[in-house]
Amino acid sequence: MPLAAFALVYILPLCAFVGLFAGGVWTWVLPVVVFGLVPLLDLALPGTRANADGPTEASRRADRRFDLLLYGLVPMQVGLVLGLAFRAEALAGWELAGSIVSVGICCAAVGINVAHELGHRADRANQRVAKGMLLTSLYLHFYIEHNRGHHARVATPDDPASARRGESLYPFWARTLTGSLQSAWGLEAERLARAGRPAVSWDNEMVRFAAMQVGLVAALSGAAGPVGTLAFVSAAGLGILLLETINYVEHYGLSRGRLEDGRWERVRPAHSWTSDHLASRALLFELTRHADHHAHPGRPYAALRHFEDAPTLPTGYSGMVLLALCPPLFRAVMDRRLAHEAARLPAMLPASGAQGA
């Protein structure tokens, strides 16, 4: 996908800014775009399974403009959450609700998603930016759990972010929100134990993350007042739920098998749902090509590929979120899809020598 296509993501924070400062019906423009227009575009525009050839992929990896698109969203995301906090009292109730939803969408699609991409980079500078973006959504422990927990345990019962077949979204929310916190704390406690240091200490990144988040909320409370603080916390909470809804969709019903030695089989493209629908691909920095991301976590977004041996979603992420919010309809569609893809893809079955999860 060309560079210009990914620049379309800037429509999201720009719509949210317009709503914040113009008020009125403009506060609801972004939700209409994301959950009205984008699903229609995903259905109308045929996705392409084509992958970049070798020279094109190498060119994209070397082109710093793909990274600059990510960095340019950082001040916009920070400005949005601060703008919401300081504008909240000036907005009527229905305008404030629209702005909270709009900023919440940006917390997920911009804040957490950009953090997700940069958090996989090997250098500390990008990792610090990732943590800063997660702070704007009050979801800092995602940095620990996603990179060290989810990627190792995906598509197993040990992963709180992998939805089981037949599991509805709302129980999944409760399981993943509590489970990811527990997992992140456990990962840090294990890391510190290996170094001979106590878990409850400033060396524990979970402790530092909690202090940062509490400090941010306290600072906003003093500067923007209770209404602005509640608006920010509500938007961050909505962003978290949107992110976890996408997690729910990305791995629903997929499982790895155990090898004879008790280890889980390696992660393959068959363990993540993928989507080639163009609008969602552009607006989410290729997050929808999730099978390649899990099979090759270090691959930058501009180089992610389609795999024929990955199960494919019936539509893009915006449409899948709407479907997930109606559990009976979601299960009717996705359980049938699971059966269809399992018949098409032997790779979805446990690897040779593995037992089902």
N, C-alpha and C positions, 0 to 999 in steps of 0.2 A: 504494500500500500504506500503511495507516495507521501512525502512530507506534508504537502498541503492538506491532505485528508485529515491528518492528526491535528492540524491547527484548528479544526472545527470544534475541538473540545473547549476552546475559549468561549464558545457560545454559552456554555453552562454558567460560569461565574459572571459573565456580562449580563445575562438575563437576570440573575439573582441581584446584581448591583442595581439594575434598572428598577426592579421591584422594590428594593429597599428605599431608594431615594425618590422614586416617582409616586409610589404608593398606589392606592386604588387597585384596579383589576390587574395591573402590572405585577403585583406581588405573586400572582398565581400563574404567570406565563411559563416559568420554568417547569413546574409540575405538568402542565399541559403539553409542553414540548417533549419532556422525557417519557411520560406515560401515555401520551396520546399520539403525537407525531412520530416519534422514533419507532414504536412498534409497527406503525403502518409502513414506514420506510423500510424496516427490516423485512416485512412481508412482500413489499412491492419490488425492492431492488434485489436482483439475484446475486447471491453471494458467489464468490469465486474460490475454488480450492487450489488455485495456482500458487505456487511458491516461487520466490525470487531465485534466479539462477545464481551460480557461484559469484561472478563478478559484481552483480547487483547487490547481493547480500554483503559482500566485503565492503562495497562502497557505503552501504547504510551503516555498517558497524563503525566505519571511520568518520562518518559525517556528524560533526558535533551539533549540528542544528537539531537533530532528534533529541539530544539531551537538553538543549536550550529551551525547547518547547516545555519540557518538564520543569525546568528551573523558573521559567516565566510565570508558572502557575502558583509558585510559592507566595510571593507578595499578594497576589489576588486572593488566595485562600485566607491568609492572615487578615487582609483588609475586610473580607466578608464577615468573618466571625466577630471582629471588632465593630464593624459597621452595624451588624445585627444587635450587638449588646448596647451600643450607644444610641441606636435609633428606635429601640423597642418601645420606649414610653411614648414616642410621638405617633405611633401607629395605632389605628383602630383595631379592635379584636380580630376581625376577619383578615385585615391586612397583616397583622402580626402572625396569624396562623399561616398565611401564605408565605411570608418571609421565612418563618421557621422551617417549613417544608422545603423551600428553595435552598436555604443554606444547608439543611440536612442532606439534600441530594448532593450538594457540592462537597460536604464532608466525606461522603462515601466515594463519589466518582472522581473528585479532585484530590482531597486531602489524603484519604487512606490509599487510593489507587496509585497516586504518585509516590507515596511513601512505600508502597509495596514494590514498585519498580526499583526505586533507588535503594531500598533496603537489601536488595539482592546484589548490589554492587560490592566489590571487594574493598574499596577504599573508604577510609573513615570519614572523609568529607561528605560523600554522598550518604553515608549511613547517618551522619548527624542531621543532614537535611531531612532524611526520612523520619527521624524521631521528632523533629520539629513539626512536620506535617501531621504526624500522628497525635501530637499534643493538641492540635487544633480540633481534634475529634475526641479527645480524652480517651484514647485507645492505645496508649503507649505499649502495653504488654503484648500487643499484636506483633511487635518487632521480634520479641523473644519466641513467642509461641509459633508464629508462622514459619520463621526461618529454621528453628531448631526442633520444633515439635511437629507441626502439620506436614512439612515436606518429608519427614522421616516416617510418619505414621499414617499418611493419607491412605484412604480406602481400607482401613482396618478398624476393628472395634476400639482400638486404643486412641483413635483420633476424634476429639470432640467436634471437629469441623467437617467430618464426613457423615452425611445423612444416610441412614439405613433405608432399605426398601420398605415402603409402607409407613415410614415416619412422617408425620405432618410437620409443617413449618413451625407452628407455635410451640409444641414440645421441644422441637429442635433448638429454637431460640434459647429456651431455659437450659437445655443440656450444654449447648456450645458456650453460652456466656459464662456459666459457672465453671465448666470443664476447662475452658481455655485459660482462665485465671489460675485455676489449680495447677494446670500443666506448666504454665509459665513460671509459677513459684517453684514447682518441683524441679524444673530444669535449672533454675538459678541455684537452688539449694544443693543440687548434685554438683554443679560446677564449683561452688565454694567449698563443698566437702572434700572434693579432690585436691583443693589447694590448702586444706586444713584450716579454713576460716568459717566462722559461724554464719548461719543463714540470715539471722536477724542482725544485720549490720549495714553500714553505708556502702559496703562493697557489693551488696545485693542490688542489682539494677532495678528489681521490682520495687525496692524501698525508695530508691531515687525517683523512679517514675511516679510513684504515688505522691511523693513530696512535690514534684513538679506540677502535677495535675491539681492537687489541693491548693498549691500556691497560685496557680492561674485563676482558679475559681474564686479564691479569696481576693485576689487583686481586682478582678472584674467586679466583684460585689462591692468593693470600696469605691471603684471608679465609675461604674455604670449603674449601680443600684440593683435591688433585688429583681426587678422586672427584666432588665437586660441580662442579668446573670442566669435567670431561669430560662430565658429565650435561648441563650447560648447552650446551656446544658441540654435543653430539649432538642435543639438542632443536632448537637453531637450525638445524643442518644438515637435519634432517627437515622443519622449516618451509620452508626454501628449496626442497627437492625437491617438496614439496606445491605451493608457489607456482608452480614451473616446470612441474609437471604440469598445473595449471590453464591456464597460458600455452599449453601444448601443445594442449590441447583447444580453447581459444578461437579459434585461427586455423588449425587443421589443414586443409591442402589448399587454402586460399584464396589467391588471388594477384591483384595489381593488374597492369595492363598499362603499357607504356611509350608515351608520346605521341611524335609524330613529331619533336619537338625534343629527345627523349632524357630528359625528365622523367617521373617516375611519375605516372599519373593520380591524381586526388585520392582521398582515403580516403572510401569510401561505406559505408553499413550492410552491404552485401553482402560486406565484407571481414572480418567478425567473426561467429562463431557466437553466437546468442542463445538464451536459455532463459527461459521464464516459469513454471517449476515453483516453487511457492510456498515450500516449506521452504528451498530453496537461496537464493531471493531474499531472504527475511527474514534468514537467518543470515549472509549475505555482503553486506548493504547494497546490494542490487541489482547487484552485480558481474556477475550472470548476464545482465543486459540490456546486454551488452558492445558490441553493434553501435552503440547510441546513444552509449555512452561514447567510442568511437573517432571517430564522426562529429562529436561535440560534446564534446570533452574537458573543457571548463569547466563542464559541466552538473552540479549536485550530485546525489548519489545519490537523494534523495527525489523528484527530478523526471525521472529517466530513463524512457524510453518504449520501447514495442514498435514495431518497424518491420516491415511486411509484406514488404518487400524485403530482409530479412535472413534468412540460413539459420538454421534452428532445430535445436537439439540434441534427441536423442531422450529425454533425461531431465535431471535437475538435476546440479549439479557433483559432489556426493558419489558418485553413481552413475557419472558419467563418469570420475572418478579411478579407481574400481575397474576400469572397462572398459579404461582406458588401461594399467593394470598388466599386462594380458594382451594383448600386441600383436596376435596373430593374430585374436582376437575383436574387438578395437577396429577393426582395418582392415576386417574383414568387415562390421561395422556401419556404420562411417563412410564407407568408400568407396562403399557403396551409397547412403548418405545424400547424399553429395556429388553423385552422378549424379542422384538424385531432385531435389535442390534446384536444380541447374544447369538441369534441364528446366523447373522451376517458375519460376525467377527469371532472366530474361535479364540482370538487373543483375549477376549473378555473373560474367558474361563480361566481358572487357576492354571498356572504354568505346569509343565511336566514335573512330577515329583512333588507337587504342592497339594495341600488339602484346602478346601474352601474355608473362608473366614468364619 
